[in-house]
Amino acid sequence: MMRIPSIDYRAHPAYRYAPTIRGRYEAMRIFLPMFFGALRQRMRVRPNICTDGCELGRNGVVAYRIAPETIATLRGYAEPYISQILKNKDEKGVSIFKEKVVQVPARKSPEFFQAVAGLLDGLGIIRRAEHYRGYPLRLTNLAVQVGDPEDSDWRNHFKDVGVADPPTAYYHIDGSLGHMKALIYLTEVGEENGPFCYVPGSNTVLGVWEHAIRYANDKAKTDSCDPERRKIFAALPRAFQKKSEFGNDMREGFNALLKNEYKILSARDGNLFLFDNNILHRGGMVAQGRRIILQINFRPLNDGYRKGSDFQM
């Protein structure tokens, strides 16, 4: 089973800081509230992974193929948001992930939401996600994302110290707990268009303690590669030096991760896929062409995360 690689940050050339006592105090002051909050939530949520042999439970991802006409309809709804992203790119480019993504407001785009909800219902996708998690889920938000070769958000993380990006750049898990995601390719995606990549079966590797640490660093922004944030992260105790976005920091063990990587390609696998957002994954590193996707997020129907008994497939 492929686990999240362990990284020795004391030996990493981008994290060679000498933390002061005050620096260590500040790092813990930032980290601990997020950690205890994450630990409480993780203990309460206890997200289920179905164990009855379903494909989603085994791999953490399941793919579907939807008709070109359906893709064209969704692309039509997405066009205003695509235009907004491209306008922003023309004005200032993309240096952070959020600059190539636009959230779709439900009140302004009810037809868009209804079209997506109808598609999900027809394919039984939410039901399948509920079976996997064991409690009711709801569609909460849509986001349109446009990736181009010029985007720099996933590159040059340590240019201030002259450290090159590793071949595992941008590998991560999502911090959110008990949620699920789906992606729809609105353009054809091949090897060079930033396909969604993941490690099959890695949806089962995270324990409560480790998940809470990685989630806490994600929420506290202490896992950023920004120099000031690296300095804070370096001041944390070694036991707390675990990130959600870990791939940028890897200095060894590349082959073990990459040989287990699976890429979802339009022509081979499909153009819609449902996944556990806590699998090891990455995507959107576009080398050629343009990648346009629709991201769909599901979250528990209620705050109690009550287990259901009728989610059978």
Secondary structure, DSSP 8 states (H G I E B T S, - for coil): --------GGG-TT------HHHHHHHHHHHHHHHHHHHHHHHHH------SS-HHHHHSEEEE---HHHHHHHHHHHHHHHHHHHHHHHHH--SSGGGGEEEE-TTT-HHHHHHHHHHHHHHTHHHHHHHHHSS-EEEEEEEEEEE-TT--TTS-TBTTTTB---TTTT-B----SS-EEEEEESS---TTB--EEE-TTGGG---HHHHHHHHHHHHHTTT--SHHHHHHHHTS-GGG---SS-GGG--S-HHHHHTT-EEE-HHHH-SEEEE-TTSSEE---BSSS-EEEEEEEEEESSTT----S----
